Amino acid sequence: MGKTTVEVQVEKIFKHTRQGSYATRDRYKDSCLMFVRFCASSFKMQNVRNLSDKHIVAFVQSRQRAGISAKTIKNDLTALRYLHDQIQQPRYVLSDNKELQKQHGIELTKTPQVNGNRAWTEEEYQGMIQIAKELQQENVADCLTLARTMGLRVTEAAAVSRAQAEHALRTGVYQVKGEAKNGKHREVPLSAVGKVIFERRLRYTERGNRLFIAAGEKTHQVVNRMEKFVQHHRDKVLTTQGVEQRIDKRDGSSRSLTFHGLRYSYVQERMQQEIEKGYNRDNAASIVSREVGHERIDVIKIYEG
């Protein structure tokens, strides 16, 4: 079956927009295509300019009946509002989440704050690196290393460009750019092992290319493979210490190892380093929070578990 008219319109919009990071646009595009397929099937929609609250409400209700989490649905709504902002002369104004709940009875429960520590132990981290190397998954091993030693999110690690690597090698500072969450740029100290990775990768990465993404690949595809690798092998590297430190305060279960947990390990190590330099906790948190892309020091308390 060919693409619907509205799918073609959405793809054209995303082809020409440059707002936000390309990783964010990839995620938004997936949500928006799923949404317009739903609208084409349920409402015979032919033009995205006709997007209105009734379509949003029906889509949300459909997602809820399918058991999709409130957090995922909220992410979908963010993507749809992004799409609406790109549409030339839309016919309707979209309500915000609060108004959707008030006017249409849509329940979007508050996403609970994650409790507990998600950090990896050093033994778990080294164990996963070893598995990746044994399976000749050099990309995974290198991105795990960048996440652990520079606090990069998995998408940020996967999307490193040759130009960014070259700048980091010249200056000792790695610049996280459009691939950052919400497109928020920041600077991170280049780690010693990060330097080794960049030097090695530059030998066979052509100008204009990315270190871990081959021609024709999408960022989200590479990220998905890396996350699946961790999910598949994490039970092989678990330690008693790690299981105990990741106990969830809400229900007593132990949180699983994820790529994101390496940022917890990075934050905890960096906080200790800054405190040992003589900074008080708030000043240390201010320094580290900027390195991981946050502007509030209270977020560091979450990373500290």
Salt bridges, closest charged atoms under 4 A:
GLU7 OE1 - ARG37 NE 2.79
GLU11 OE1 - LYS3 NZ 2.80
ASP53 OD2 - HIS104 NE2 3.99
ASP76 OD2 - ARG63 NH2 2.84
GLU124 OE1 - ARG246 NH1 2.85
GLU138 OE2 - ARG200 NH1 2.98
GLU138 OE1 - ARG201 NH2 3.45
ASP142 OD1 - ARG200 NH2 2.98
ASP142 OD2 - ARG201 NH2 2.99
GLU156 OE2 - ARG153 NH1 2.73
GLU156 OE1 - ARG186 NH2 2.78
GLU166 OE2 - ARG162 NE 2.87
GLU166 OE2 - ARG207 NH1 3.22
GLU199 OE2 - LYS195 NZ 2.74
GLU217 OE2 - ARG225 NH2 2.62
ASP248 OD2 - ARG250 NH2 2.90
ASP248 OD2 - ARG255 NH1 3.27
GLU269 OE2 - ARG148 NH2 3.06
GLU274 OE2 - ARG270 NH1 2.84
GLU274 OE2 - LYS277 NZ 2.99
GLU291 OE2 - ARG270 NH2 2.70
ASP298 OD1 - ARG296 NE 3.37
GLU304 OE2 - ARG281 NH1 2.54
